[in-house]
Amino acid sequence: MQLLWISTVLAFGVDQISKYLVIHVLGVSPFKSIDVLPPLVRFIYGENRGINFGLGYGIPVWSLIAVAMLICALVLWWITRHRQSRLAYLSAGLLVGGALANVLDRLIYGYVLDFLNMSCCGIDNPFVFNVADIFIFVGAFGLVFFAKDGKGQKKGA
C-alpha cells in the first residue's frame, strides 16, 4: 500500500517539475519550440482546455476538475478495498498522481499545460501531451493487467 502513495507523489512531482523546467527554464512558449530528438520529439507549447486530443473543448473547467477528482477518489477507494499486487498499487499511484497534476494545472491556469509532441516518418502530429498524461495511460494500462478483482483473481482471468 505504501507503494501507492509513493508512486502518486512521484508521478505528481515529476510532472510538475518537468512542466516548470520546459516552460520556465527552457522557455518553451507559443512563440518558441525546441527540437529534442528531431523529428521524433519536440517541445511545443500547448494549452489543453478539453479532456484529451481536443475532445471536450468547451466543457467548463470546474466540471473537468470534478470528474478528475471523482475518478481519483474511485480508483483509490477501489484499490484500497482489496489486497493487490505491487504492480497494481504502482499503477493506481501513477494514474492518480498524473490526474492530480493535471487538476493542479486546471486550478492554476484554467487549462492543462502540455509540451510533448511526437511525430515520425513525415507525419506532422498536431497533438501535444505532458508527462502526467503518460503516467495516466501507463497507470490505467497497468490496472487492467495487474489488478485483482474482489475474489483475488486477476481481472479477465
N, C-alpha and C positions, 0 to 999 in steps of 0.2 A: 504493500500500500504506500510505503514511503516513496517508491519509485514514481507513483502517480503524481505526487506533489512536487518532487524534484523536476520531473520532466515538464510539468506545467510551468514552473517558474523559469526553467531554462529556455523553453520554447518562446515564452513571452519576452524574456530578456534579450535573447539572440535577435528576435525580430526587431525589437525597438532599437537596439544598438545598431543593427545593420541599416535601418532607415536613417538614423541620425548620421552615421558615417557617410552614407551615399549622398544624402541631401545637404547636410550642413558642412561636412568636411571636404568631400569631393566636389560639391557644388552642382550636382545634377539638378536641372531646373527645366521648365518648359522651353527654355532657350538653349540649353546645353545638355547633350547626351554624351556618354562615354562608351567607346568600343572596348569591351573587356577581352573577349576572345572572338574577334571578328571572323566570320559573320554569325557565329553561333550565339554569343551572349553579349548583350548591350545593356547599359543602364540608361533607361529612358524614363523621364518623369511622367507619372500618371496619377490621376485622381479618380478613384473608383467610387462613384456615387450610387451604385446599384449593388447587386448581390455578387455576381461574378461574370466576367466577359461582357459587361454592359447590360446583363439581364437585370430586370427590376429597376431600371433607371426611373427616377421619379417617385419611388416609394419613400415616404417620409423617413428621415434618418432615425427618429425615435422608434419607429416600427422595426427597422433593421436591427437596432440595438436590442430591443425587447426580444426579438426572435433569436438572436445570437445568445443572449443571456439564458433564455429558456432552454435552448439546445444544450448549452454548457451544464446547466442545472440537471437536466435529464440524463446526460451522459454520466455525470458524477454520481447521481442517485443510483443509476443502473449498475455502474462498475463497482460501487462500494457495497452493493447488496449481496453479492456472491463472491466467493473466493475465486480469483482469476490468476492467470499466468502472468509472469513478469512482463512478457511482451504485450499483453492486453493492458496492463497498467501503464506501461510506457506509451502505448498507442493512444490511450484515453488522455494522458497528460499532454501529449503533443497536440492533439485535436483541441483540447480546452485552452491550452496556452496560446496557440495560434489564434483561436477565435477571440479570446480576451484581448490579445494585442490589436486585432482589427477593431474591436469595440473601443479601445482607448483612442485609436485614430479617429473614429467617428465622433467621439466625445470632444476631442481637441480640435479637429479640423472640419468636421462635418462630412468627411469622406475618408476612405481608406487610401493611404499613401502607397502607391505601387512604383516599382522602379526596375524590375527584371523583365527583359524581353529576350526571347529565344527565337531565332529564325535559322533557316537552313536551306541549302540547295536551291537558291534563287527564289524561295518563297519568303516574302516580307510579312512576318506575323505582326498584325497591328495591336495585339493584346499585350498588356503588362501585368505582372503579378508581384508578390512580395514573398519574403521568407515565411511569414505566417501562413500564407496560402499553401506553401509546400508542407508545412507541419500539419495543417488541417487535412490535406489529402493523404499524407502518409499515415496519420493517426486514424482516419476513417478506414483506410485500406487495412491497416493492422487490426483494427477491431473486428472487421469482417472475418479475417483469417485466424486470429489468435484468441478471441474472446470465447468464453464458455457460456452456455445458457444456464438457467437456474438449476438444472439437474446435473451439472458438472460435465456436460458434453460440449465438445467444440461445436460452434454454430455450423449448420449444414451437414453434420455427421449423422 
